[in-house]
């Protein structure tokens, strides 16, 4: 029996539950490390001797049937760890006294330090995810070094530079650089939008307000959400051009009119994606690609913690089996 440590918040159950369900009836035991439970609800301990040997334990939640129960796991007994998602947002943070803020910060750093020296295998490390999240430029740099094509991109708050970079005929596709909740519960998000050259050059004040992330508009035949799980490459082809709602950004879902189909990517593209994942230090990721009318594939980005339940259902991708197989084989 292999002990698997998932790092994710209990309040994020909608997110981690598919991973947990995938491992049922497999030869693995799931432990959940919720960073927000420390220090008030759980204890951690790590020691390091003069030779660098690591020892210690974590108080976690172990999956028992269909529920999680409190359980202590020694660090040496953890076979594989997987950083999924954490939520350190604290209600009323500004009203906390300096002692509480200090204690909370020290706790977070202590847990990060413990996780960083775990003597186990990793699916995705927090350090790798932190470096890639909201850093599409670095992702694209890795992609090009692995032989993948990427769109021409600019990040700038200079109206002149934006005007010079923008195509007079096709304008630019604008995206947010990072992710931010636009309301208290996260129901609203920013989507990619296409702006004409005329719109861009007439908005100097907006461009000067903060740097914008702009890309050349790449014509699409299809889009692909690709799940790379270990050495498996599973692609869902999204017929985003079949609906006006999804032409620019397929996240404006129109399931009645937009087809989702499991397809095999060309072998050379699969090889480049696996190379990308190795360089990025990821064993799991959700990648977005464009397939152009000429049959070329263009890399957009990777989400190291991307969800997959919906795409497994729509396209019939064997993602749960791939996740469980990966964890059993590590």
C-alpha positions in Angstrom: 0.0 0.0 0.0 1.5 3.3 -1.1 0.7 6.4 1.0 -0.2 9.4 -1.2 -0.2 12.9 0.3 -2.4 15.5 -1.4 -1.9 19.1 -0.5 -5.2 20.9 -0.8 -7.7 22.8 1.3 -10.7 20.9 2.7 -12.9 23.7 1.4 -11.7 22.8 -2.1 -13.3 19.4 -2.0 -15.0 20.0 -5.4 -11.5 20.3 -6.8 -9.7 17.4 -5.1 -12.5 14.9 -4.9 -12.1 13.7 -8.5 -8.5 12.8 -7.7 -9.5 11.0 -4.6 -12.3 9.1 -6.4 -9.8 8.0 -9.1 -7.7 6.2 -6.5 -10.5 4.2 -4.9 -10.1 0.5 -5.3 -6.4 1.0 -6.0 -3.4 0.0 -3.8 -3.0 3.5 -2.4 -3.9 5.2 0.8 -4.8 8.9 0.5 -3.8 11.5 3.1 -5.0 15.1 2.8 -2.8 17.9 4.1 -4.9 21.1 4.4 -2.5 24.0 5.1 -5.2 26.1 6.7 -5.5 23.5 9.6 -2.1 24.4 10.9 -1.4 25.4 13.7 -4.8 25.6 15.4 -6.2 22.2 14.3 -3.1 20.1 13.5 0.5 19.6 14.4 3.6 19.2 12.2 7.1 18.2 13.1 10.3 17.8 11.0 13.9 17.2 12.2 17.1 17.2 10.3 20.3 15.7 11.8 23.9 16.6 11.1 24.0 14.4 8.1 20.9 15.9 6.5 18.6 12.9 7.4 15.0 14.0 7.6 12.5 12.7 10.1 9.1 13.8 11.5 5.4 13.6 11.0 2.3 15.4 9.9 -1.2 15.4 11.4 -3.4 15.1 8.3 -6.8 13.7 7.2 -6.8 10.1 5.9 -9.5 8.9 3.5 -11.5 6.2 5.3 -14.3 5.0 3.1 -16.1 8.1 1.8 -14.9 10.5 4.5 -11.7 11.9 5.9 -10.6 11.1 9.5 -7.7 12.7 11.5 -4.6 10.7 11.1 -0.8 11.1 11.7 1.6 10.0 9.0 5.4 9.9 9.4 7.3 11.6 6.7 9.3 8.4 5.9 6.0 6.6 5.2 4.9 9.1 2.5 5.6 7.5 -0.9 4.3 10.3 -3.2 3.2 13.9 -2.6 1.1 16.0 -4.9 0.6 19.8 -4.5 -2.9 20.5 -5.8 -4.2 23.8 -4.3 -4.2 25.7 -1.1 -6.2 28.7 0.2 -4.5 30.9 2.8 -7.0 33.7 2.5 -7.9 34.7 6.1 -11.1 36.5 6.9 -10.5 39.8 8.7 -6.7 39.6 8.0 -6.3 43.4 8.5 -7.9 43.2 11.9 -5.5 40.5 13.2 -2.9 41.7 15.6 0.8 41.5 14.7 1.4 38.4 16.8 -1.2 36.4 15.0 0.0 37.6 11.6 3.5 36.6 12.6 2.4 33.1 13.8 0.3 32.5 10.7 3.2 33.5 8.4 5.7 31.3 10.3 3.3 28.4 10.1 3.0 28.7 6.4 6.7 28.9 5.9 7.3 26.0 8.3 4.9 23.8 6.3 6.4 24.9 3.0 9.9 24.0 4.4 8.7 20.6 5.6 7.1 19.8 2.3 10.2 20.9 0.4 12.4 18.2 2.1 10.0 15.3 2.0 12.0 12.2 1.2 9.4 11.0 -1.4 8.5 11.3 -5.0 6.5 14.2 -6.3 3.8 14.6 -8.9 3.9 18.5 -8.9 5.9 20.5 -6.4 4.6 23.9 -5.1 7.8 25.5 -6.2 7.3 24.5 -9.8 3.6 25.5 -9.7 4.4 28.9 -8.1 6.9 29.7 -10.8 4.6 28.8 -13.7 1.3 30.2 -12.4 0.6 33.6 -13.9 3.8 33.5 -15.8 2.8 32.7 -19.4 5.9 34.3 -20.8 8.1 31.8 -19.0 5.8 28.9 -20.0 6.1 30.1 -23.7 9.9 30.3 -23.4 10.1 26.7 -22.2 7.6 25.7 -25.0 9.7 27.2 -27.7 12.9 25.5 -26.4 11.0 22.2 -26.7 10.1 22.8 -30.3 6.5 24.1 -29.8 5.1 27.1 -31.6 3.7 30.0 -29.6 1.9 33.3 -30.5 3.8 36.6 -30.8 3.3 38.2 -27.4 3.7 41.6 -25.8 3.5 42.7 -22.2 3.5 46.5 -21.9 1.9 49.6 -20.5 3.3 51.7 -23.3 0.6 52.9 -25.8 3.3 53.4 -28.5 4.7 49.9 -28.1 1.2 48.4 -28.1 0.4 50.4 -31.3 3.6 49.2 -33.0 3.1 45.6 -32.0 -0.6 45.4 -32.9 -1.6 44.1 -36.4 -3.6 46.8 -38.3 -5.9 44.2 -39.7 -6.4 41.7 -36.9 -5.6 43.7 -33.7 -4.6 41.8 -30.6 -6.0 39.2 -28.3 -5.8 40.5 -24.7 -5.6 38.3 -21.6 -5.2 38.8 -17.9 -1.7 38.1 -16.7 -2.9 36.5 -13.4 -6.0 35.3 -11.8 -8.1 37.4 -9.4 -11.6 37.1 -8.0 -13.8 39.9 -9.3 -16.4 39.3 -6.6 -16.4 37.8 -3.1 -17.4 34.3 -4.1 -15.5 34.0 -7.4 -18.4 33.8 -9.8 -17.0 36.3 -12.2 -13.8 36.0 -14.2 -11.9 37.8 -17.0 -12.0 36.1 -20.4 -9.8 36.6 -23.4 -11.0 39.3 -25.6 -10.1 40.4 -29.2 -9.5 44.1 -29.7 -9.2 45.9 -33.0 -6.2 48.0 -33.8 -8.4 51.1 -33.7 -9.7 50.2 -30.3 -6.2 49.7 -28.9 -4.7 53.0 -30.2 -7.7 55.0 -28.8 -7.2 53.7 -25.3 -3.9 55.3 -24.2 -5.2 56.0 -20.6 -6.3 52.4 -20.1 -3.0 51.0 -21.4 -1.0 53.3 -19.1 -3.1 52.2 -16.1 -1.4 48.8 -16.0 0.6 46.5 -18.3 -1.5 44.5 -20.7 -0.8 41.0 -22.0 -1.4 40.9 -25.7 -1.0 38.2 -28.4 -1.4 38.0 -32.1 -4.7 36.5 -33.0 -4.2 32.9 -34.2 -6.8 31.6 -36.5 -8.4 28.4 -35.2 -9.7 25.2 -36.7 -10.1 23.6 -33.3 -8.8 24.1 -29.8 -7.4 21.3 -27.6 -7.5 20.8 -23.9 -4.7 18.3 -23.3 -4.2 16.4 -20.1 -0.6 15.2 -19.6 -0.6 12.6 -16.8 2.8 10.9 -16.3 3.7 9.7 -19.8 0.1 9.7 -21.1 -1.1 12.5 -23.4 -4.9 12.7 -23.5 -6.4 15.3 -25.8 -10.0 16.7 -26.0 -10.6 18.5 -29.3 -13.0 21.4 -28.8 -14.9 22.6 -31.8 -14.9 26.2 -30.5 -15.5 27.8 -33.9 -18.9 26.2 -34.2 -20.4 28.8 -31.9 -20.1 32.6 -31.8 -20.0 32.3 -28.0 -16.8 30.3 -28.0 -14.9 31.5 -31.0 -12.6 33.8 -29.0 -12.6 31.9 -25.7 -14.0 28.5 -25.3 -14.6 29.0 -21.6 -17.8 30.8 -22.7 -19.3 27.3 -22.7 -21.9 26.4 -25.3 -22.2 22.6 -24.8 -25.3 22.3 -27.0 -23.4 23.5 -30.1 -19.7 22.9 -29.4 -18.5 19.3 -29.8 -15.9 17.8 -27.5 -14.1 14.7 -28.9 -11.2 12.5 -27.8 -8.4 12.6 -30.4 -4.8 11.5 -30.7 -2.4 14.3 -31.3 0.4 13.8 -33.8 3.3 11.8 -32.2 5.7 14.7 -32.7 3.4 17.1 -30.9 3.0 14.6 -28.0 6.8 14.2 -27.7 7.2 18.0 -27.5 4.6 18.3 -24.8 6.2 15.5 -22.8 9.5 17.3 -23.2 7.9 20.6 -22.0 6.5 18.8 -18.9 9.9 17.4 -18.0 11.6 20.8 -18.3 8.8 22.4 -16.3 9.2 19.7 -13.6 5.6 18.6 -13.9 4.1 15.2 -14.0 0.5 16.5 -14.4 -0.9 19.4 -16.2 -3.8 20.7 -18.3 -2.5 22.3 -21.5 -4.3 24.5 -24.0 -3.4 24.3 -27.7 -4.8 25.8 -30.9 -5.0 23.7 -34.1 -4.8 26.1 -37.0 -6.6 25.7 -40.4 -3.2 24.6 -41.8 -2.9 21.8 -39.3 -0.2 23.4 -37.1 -0.4 23.3 -33.3 0.2 26.4 -31.2 0.9 26.2 -27.5 -0.9 28.7 -25.3 -0.3 27.7 -21.6 -0.3 25.0 -19.0 -2.4 24.9 -15.8 -0.4 22.7 -13.4 -3.5 22.1 -11.3 -6.1 22.0 -14.0 -9.5 20.4 -13.3 -10.6 17.5 -15.5 -13.9 16.1 -14.4 -15.9 18.0 -17.0 -13.7 17.1 -19.9 -13.5 13.5 -18.9 -17.3 13.3 -19.0 -17.7 15.3 -22.3 -15.0 13.5 -24.3 -14.8 10.2 -22.5 -11.1 10.7 -21.7 -9.8 7.9 -19.3 -8.3 10.5 -17.0 -9.3 8.9 -13.7 -7.6 5.7 -14.8 -4.5 7.6 -15.9 -4.3 9.4 -12.6 -4.6 6.2 -10.6 -2.1 4.4 -12.8 0.4 7.2 -12.4 0.2 7.2 -8.6 0.4 3.4 -8.4 3.5 3.3 -10.7 5.6 6.0 -9.2 
